[in-house]
Amino acid sequence: MAFGSRPARRNPEILIVPLIDILMVVLIFILATTTFRQFPSVTINLPKSGGNTPSSPPEVVIVSITTSPPAIFVNRQLIDPAEIDLTFSNLAEKNPELRIALNADRDAPFGIIMQVWQSAQKAGLTKIQALTQEAVVAPQ
């Protein structure tokens, strides 16, 4: 026997206020990320120039230095270390805008690398770059 009445069951309600807040945050995020694109407002037709544009890429000489035995190669030709000054002087006479790419072994003697570098600068070839490998980071 039931002595009391059963409490009335309420229907579940869906609260809309939190949903509106979430939708506003999503809308603000979308508006903030899409407004960074800029459209040009003024169209300008720039004039074309005809001077001082290089028609061909600059000439590059690759200088390789090996470890054992220490040897110097200029464009894959073995060069005696005593003749490196003469070699760079001849190259500078042919093309003073010549670029040097120095490709030395990691364990190559530093004295030979500096000798090649100074010989190139003494000949007037100042556009020298050292080629390296990309560093590999070990996972931790």
C-alpha positions in Angstrom: 0.0 0.0 0.0 1.2 3.4 -0.9 0.6 6.1 1.6 1.8 9.1 -0.3 1.5 10.3 -3.7 4.3 9.9 -6.1 6.1 13.1 -6.9 5.3 14.5 -10.3 8.1 13.8 -12.8 9.5 16.9 -14.6 10.2 16.8 -18.3 13.9 17.4 -19.1 14.7 20.8 -20.3 17.5 21.8 -22.7 19.3 24.9 -21.6 20.0 27.1 -24.6 22.2 29.7 -22.9 25.4 27.6 -22.8 24.9 26.5 -26.4 24.7 30.2 -27.5 28.0 30.9 -25.6 29.7 28.0 -27.3 28.5 29.1 -30.7 29.7 32.7 -30.1 33.2 31.4 -29.2 33.3 29.3 -32.4 32.1 32.3 -34.5 34.7 34.6 -33.0 37.4 32.1 -33.7 36.3 31.7 -37.3 36.1 35.5 -37.8 39.6 36.0 -36.2 41.3 33.4 -38.3 39.8 34.4 -41.7 40.4 38.2 -41.5 44.2 37.9 -42.0 43.9 37.7 -45.7 44.3 41.1 -47.3 43.0 42.1 -50.7 44.9 44.8 -52.6 42.9 48.0 -52.7 45.0 49.7 -55.4 46.2 48.2 -58.6 49.6 49.4 -59.8 51.2 48.6 -63.1 54.9 48.7 -62.5 57.3 49.7 -65.4 59.6 47.0 -66.8 63.4 47.6 -66.6 65.8 46.4 -69.2 69.1 46.9 -67.4 71.4 45.0 -65.1 69.4 41.8 -65.0 71.6 38.7 -65.1 70.8 36.6 -68.1 72.7 33.5 -66.7 73.4 32.3 -63.2 76.9 33.2 -61.9 79.7 30.7 -62.4 80.5 28.5 -59.3 83.7 26.6 -58.8 83.5 23.8 -56.3 86.6 23.3 -54.2 86.7 20.0 -52.3 89.1 19.1 -49.5 89.5 15.5 -48.5 90.9 13.9 -45.3 93.2 11.1 -46.1 95.5 11.9 -47.7 94.7 15.6 -47.5 94.0 16.7 -51.1 92.5 19.7 -52.8 90.2 19.3 -55.8 89.0 22.2 -57.9 86.1 21.2 -60.1 87.1 17.5 -59.5 90.7 18.1 -60.7 93.5 17.4 -58.2 95.5 20.5 -57.4 98.8 20.6 -55.6 98.5 22.8 -52.4 101.6 24.8 -53.6 99.8 25.7 -56.8 96.5 26.8 -55.3 97.4 30.5 -55.4 98.2 30.3 -59.1 94.9 28.3 -59.8 92.8 31.0 -58.0 94.6 33.8 -59.8 93.9 32.2 -63.2 90.3 31.7 -62.3 90.0 35.4 -61.0 91.5 36.7 -64.3 88.9 34.8 -66.3 85.9 35.8 -64.2 86.3 38.3 -61.2 82.7 37.6 -60.2 83.3 33.9 -59.7 81.8 32.2 -56.7 83.6 29.6 -54.7 81.8 26.7 -53.0 84.1 25.2 -50.3 83.2 21.6 -49.7 85.6 20.2 -47.0 85.4 16.9 -45.2 84.5 17.3 -41.5 87.8 15.8 -40.4 89.9 17.7 -43.0 92.9 19.7 -41.5 91.8 23.2 -40.6 95.1 24.6 -41.9 94.4 23.4 -45.4 90.9 24.9 -45.3 92.2 28.2 -44.2 95.0 28.1 -46.9 92.4 27.6 -49.6 90.2 30.3 -48.2 93.0 32.9 -47.9 94.3 32.0 -51.4 90.9 32.7 -52.9 90.7 36.0 -51.1 94.2 37.0 -52.1 93.2 36.4 -55.7 90.2 38.7 -55.3 87.5 36.0 -55.1 85.5 37.1 -52.0 82.3 35.3 -52.7 83.1 32.1 -50.8 80.5 29.9 -49.2 81.1 26.8 -47.1 78.9 23.8 -47.9 77.5 21.9 -44.9 75.1 19.1 -44.2 71.8 19.7 -42.5 72.0 18.9 -38.8 70.1 15.8 -37.7 68.5 16.1 -34.2 68.3 12.9 -32.3 64.9 12.1 -30.8 64.9 12.3 -27.0 
